[in-house]
Amino acid sequence: FATASSADASTEHGVKKFGVVGAGQMGIGIAQVATSVVGLPVVLVDTSAERLEKQIAFMGSVLAKDVAKGRMTEEQRAAALDRIVPATSLSALAECDFVVEAVSEDPAIKLELFRQLDGVLAAPAPGAVGPILASNTSSIPLTRIAGSVSAARATSVIGMHFMNPVPVMELVEVIPALQTADEVLLRTEALARAMGKTTARSADAPGFIANRLLMPMLNEAIMCLGEGIATPEDIDTVMRLGMRHPMGPLKLADFIGLDTCLAIMRVLYNEFGDPKFRPAPLLVRYVEAGWLGKKAGRGFYQY
Ligand code: CAA
C-alpha cells in the first residue's frame, strides 16, 4: 500500500464520459461537480425516473445560486444541466470510462450492482486498466467490492468517498482495494483534483479514516442523549461552540441520515469486533421508527 500522502500530480484523469449510479444526495452532488466544475458529460442512472427529475431540478436550483453570486453565467448553468443525461437503466453507462456508484450503504445492493456493472461496461483491454469503477461507499471494504467483479475488472475498482454536501466539502477520501492498479489510484486522484477537491488516501480498513473518527463521535452523542445526560440542543451546542464544529453531532447525524450512520456503525462493530463501536440503542430505535433524520422530516430534530 502506497502511503505517500501527496499524490503524483502529473497523472491526468483522462475521463471523457462520466457515469453516476444513484441520484440520492451524494450522487446528485457528484454529478453536479463532474458537469459544472470538470465540464464532463454525465450519465446519471437511478431506478426512479421521478427521483431523477426531482434531483436534477434541485441541482438546477443550487447552480442558480452560483449564478446569482456571480460564480457562473446563466449560459454555463444551462450547459452544465444539458450535459446531464438521466437514465433508468444501467445499460446507458456502456460508453462511460469512469463510473461512480452512490447507492444506499447496503453491502448486498452494492455487490449486486457491481456484478451488473461488470457486464455493462466495456471489457478492460488485456493488461490495461479502465473503465474505472469507483464506489462512494463510506465503510464497506473495497477489496470485497472488487472481489465481486471479474479478476480483469477488479484492478479498476477503487473507493472514491465524497463528503456531504459534495459541492461544498473539499475532501475526497481515496481508498484502493488490494486489487487496485496504481494507475487507477492516480487517475482517480487526478479526477478529484479536477473537481476542485483535495484527496486523502486511506488503506482499505473499516471506516477508512473519515468514518473511523467521525461515527464513534456521533454515536457517543446519541449515547449521551439516550442516557438522558442532556437535550439534543445542549449536546450540539457543546460541540458547535466548544469545539467550533460547523454543526453539532446530532444535527450532523440527522443530515447524514440515521440509517447510514447505523449501517456504518454496524460495519465498524462487526469488522473490528470491539464493543467500543457498538451502535447506540437509541440510534437503532430511531431507525426502526423510520425517524431517519432530515430526509424523513424527523430525526433528533423536526424538519
Ligand atoms: N448542495 C450544494 N450546496 C449546499 C448544500 C447542498 N446540499 N447545502 C448547503 N450548501 C451551500 C450553501 O448554498 C452555501 O453556499 P454559499 O456559501 O455559496 O452561500 C454554503 O453551502 C453554506 O450553507 P449555509 O450558509 O446554508 O449553511 P452553513 O453555513 O451551516 O453550511 C454546511 C452548511 C456546509 C453543511 C455546514 O453546516 C457544514 O460544513 N456542516 C458539516 C458538514 C459535514 O460534516 N459533512 C461531512 C458529513 S460526513 C460524510 O459526508 C461522509 C460519510 O461517509 C457519512
Residues whose N, C-alpha, C, O or C-beta is under 5 A from the ligand:
A	BS01	CAA	V62 S138 F162 M163 N164 P165 P167 V168 P246 M247 I256
